[in-house]
Amino acid sequence: MTTPEAFLPTFPPPVRALAQGLRALLAREAPRAVEAVRRGWGGLTYRDPCVGYCAGIFLLAEGVRFGFEWGVLLPDPQGLLRAGTRGSARRFGTGRPGAAPGG
């Protein structure tokens, strides 16, 4: 099984830094969530023991996307969350390090 410490170095340093910041945020806000590398998905997924899959950090060569399985239920007064491929999912992405949020 691949660990995040082995997976993250395969991406450029600015992308790794974004992912590490999001990992820290999830560790603080969802401490019960279990982190796993999903190479086929290109990222890290988070599973809560009570509700199952809840979030993912998807790394791209040019940035990251941070997805929420039930993001449709989250308040989004600034309109930063974008529709995912499933009706309930929402994502937030930088597009590339240093870019405006929401891409």
NORTA-V41385 format. One record per residue. RES is the residue in one letter. SS is DSSP state (hx for helix, st for strand, lp for the rest). PHI is phi as a letter, one per 30 degrees, with the letter a starting at -180 (none if undefined). Layout:
RES_SS_PHI, RES_SS_PHI
This chain:
M_lp_none, T_lp_d, T_lp_c, P_hx_e, E_hx_d, A_hx_d, F_hx_d, L_hx_d, P_hx_d, T_hx_d, F_lp_c, P_lp_d, P_hx_e, P_hx_d, V_hx_d, R_hx_e, A_hx_d, L_hx_d, A_hx_d, Q_hx_d, G_hx_d, L_hx_d, R_hx_d, A_hx_d, L_hx_d, L_hx_d, A_hx_d, R_hx_d, E_hx_d, A_lp_b, P_lp_d, R_lp_d, A_lp_d, V_st_c, E_st_d, A_st_b, V_st_d, R_st_b, R_hx_e, G_hx_d, W_hx_c, G_lp_i, G_st_a, L_st_c, T_st_c, Y_st_b, R_st_b, D_st_d, P_lp_d, C_lp_c, V_lp_c, G_st_i, Y_st_e, C_st_b, A_st_a, G_st_a, I_st_c, F_st_c, L_st_c, L_st_b, A_lp_e, E_lp_c, G_st_l, V_st_b, R_st_b, F_st_c, G_st_c, F_st_b, E_lp_e, W_lp_c, G_hx_d, V_hx_d, L_hx_d, L_lp_d, P_lp_d, D_lp_b, P_lp_d, Q_lp_c, G_lp_i, L_lp_d, L_lp_d, R_st_c, A_st_d, G_lp_c, T_lp_d, R_lp_c, G_lp_e, S_lp_d, A_lp_d, R_st_b, R_st_b, F_st_b, G_st_b, T_lp_c, G_lp_i, R_lp_a, P_lp_e, G_lp_i, A_lp_d, A_lp_d, P_lp_d, G_lp_j, G_lp_d
